[in-house]
Amino acid sequence: MKWTGLESKMLSAAAYDDSKQVLYLRFRNTGHVYRYFEFTAADNRAFLSAESKGRFFRCQQSSENVVF
């Protein structure tokens, strides 16, 4: 799994495990990593192409598939 740096005020990096369908997001200020389970490849493409990665994250934050 490879981490990709993000140009975001909120998030510093993201990684995606396609075989497990898990998105990992690292927060810029704290370094904490959130994991999103059942995150499809299509969801990952939408996230990476989103104009605002932080806004995309906040919209997904209410998901029950999030583990901190």
C-alpha contacts under 8 A as a table, 3 or more apart, distances in Angstrom:
res1	aa1	res2	aa2	distance
1	M	15	A	6.49
1	M	16	Y	6.62
1	M	17	D	6.02
2	K	15	A	5.76
2	K	16	Y	7.45
3	W	13	A	6.20
3	W	14	A	5.45
3	W	15	A	4.50
3	W	16	Y	7.81
4	T	13	A	5.31
4	T	14	A	5.30
4	T	15	A	6.14
5	G	12	S	5.85
5	G	13	A	4.30
5	G	14	A	6.63
6	L	11	L	6.55
6	L	12	S	5.24
6	L	13	A	5.06
6	L	14	A	7.07
7	E	11	L	7.67
7	E	12	S	7.06
8	S	11	L	5.33
8	S	12	S	6.51
8	S	52	S	7.27
8	S	53	K	6.44
8	S	54	G	6.68
9	K	12	S	7.67
9	K	28	R	7.10
9	K	54	G	7.41
10	M	27	F	6.00
10	M	28	R	5.61
10	M	29	N	7.34
10	M	54	G	5.65
11	L	14	A	7.86
11	L	25	L	6.85
11	L	26	R	5.78
11	L	27	F	4.40
11	L	28	R	4.89
11	L	53	K	7.38
11	L	54	G	6.56
12	S	25	L	7.80
12	S	26	R	5.66
12	S	27	F	5.55
12	S	28	R	4.56
13	A	25	L	6.03
13	A	26	R	5.20
13	A	27	F	7.33
13	A	28	R	7.88
14	A	23	L	7.17
14	A	24	Y	5.48
14	A	25	L	4.59
14	A	26	R	6.20
15	A	23	L	5.97
15	A	24	Y	5.06
15	A	25	L	6.71
16	Y	21	Q	7.24
16	Y	22	V	5.85
16	Y	23	L	4.58
16	Y	24	Y	6.13
16	Y	44	N	7.39
17	D	20	K	5.58
17	D	21	Q	5.60
17	D	22	V	5.23
17	D	23	L	6.49
18	D	21	Q	4.83
18	D	22	V	6.85
18	D	40	T	7.73
18	D	41	A	6.64
20	K	37	F	7.92
20	K	38	E	7.73
21	Q	37	F	6.22
21	Q	38	E	5.26
21	Q	39	F	5.04
21	Q	40	T	5.56
21	Q	41	A	7.09
22	V	35	R	6.45
22	V	36	Y	5.38
22	V	37	F	4.68
22	V	38	E	6.19
22	V	39	F	5.52
22	V	40	T	7.84
23	L	35	R	5.60
23	L	36	Y	4.96
23	L	37	F	6.75
23	L	39	F	6.27
23	L	44	N	7.34
24	Y	33	V	6.39
24	Y	34	Y	5.67
24	Y	35	R	4.61
24	Y	36	Y	6.46
25	L	33	V	5.34
25	L	34	Y	5.24
25	L	35	R	6.54
26	R	31	G	5.67
26	R	32	H	5.60
26	R	33	V	4.39
26	R	34	Y	6.61
27	F	30	T	5.75
27	F	31	G	4.96
27	F	32	H	5.47
27	F	33	V	6.42
28	R	31	G	5.76
32	H	68	F	7.96
33	V	68	F	6.70
34	Y	66	V	7.04
34	Y	67	V	6.01
34	Y	68	F	4.66
35	R	66	V	5.82
35	R	67	V	5.29
35	R	68	F	6.34
36	Y	39	F	6.12
36	Y	65	N	5.77
36	Y	66	V	4.71
36	Y	67	V	6.53
37	F	65	N	5.23
37	F	66	V	6.39
37	F	67	V	7.90
38	E	65	N	6.94
39	F	43	D	6.01
39	F	44	N	6.89
40	T	43	D	5.03
40	T	44	N	6.30
41	A	44	N	4.94
41	A	45	R	6.24
42	A	45	R	5.11
42	A	46	A	6.23
43	D	46	A	5.04
43	D	47	F	6.15
44	N	47	F	5.00
44	N	48	L	6.16
45	R	48	L	5.16
45	R	49	S	6.12
46	A	49	S	5.22
46	A	50	A	5.95
47	F	50	A	5.14
47	F	53	K	6.45
47	F	56	F	6.51
48	L	53	K	7.27
50	A	53	K	5.83
50	A	56	F	6.82
52	S	55	R	5.28
52	S	56	F	6.29
53	K	56	F	5.06
53	K	57	F	6.13
54	G	57	F	5.00
54	G	58	R	6.18
55	R	58	R	5.08
55	R	59	C	6.24
56	F	59	C	5.26
56	F	60	Q	6.40
57	F	60	Q	5.11
57	F	61	Q	5.92
58	R	61	Q	4.94
58	R	62	S	7.72
59	C	62	S	6.98
60	Q	63	S	5.58
61	Q	66	V	7.24
63	S	66	V	6.12
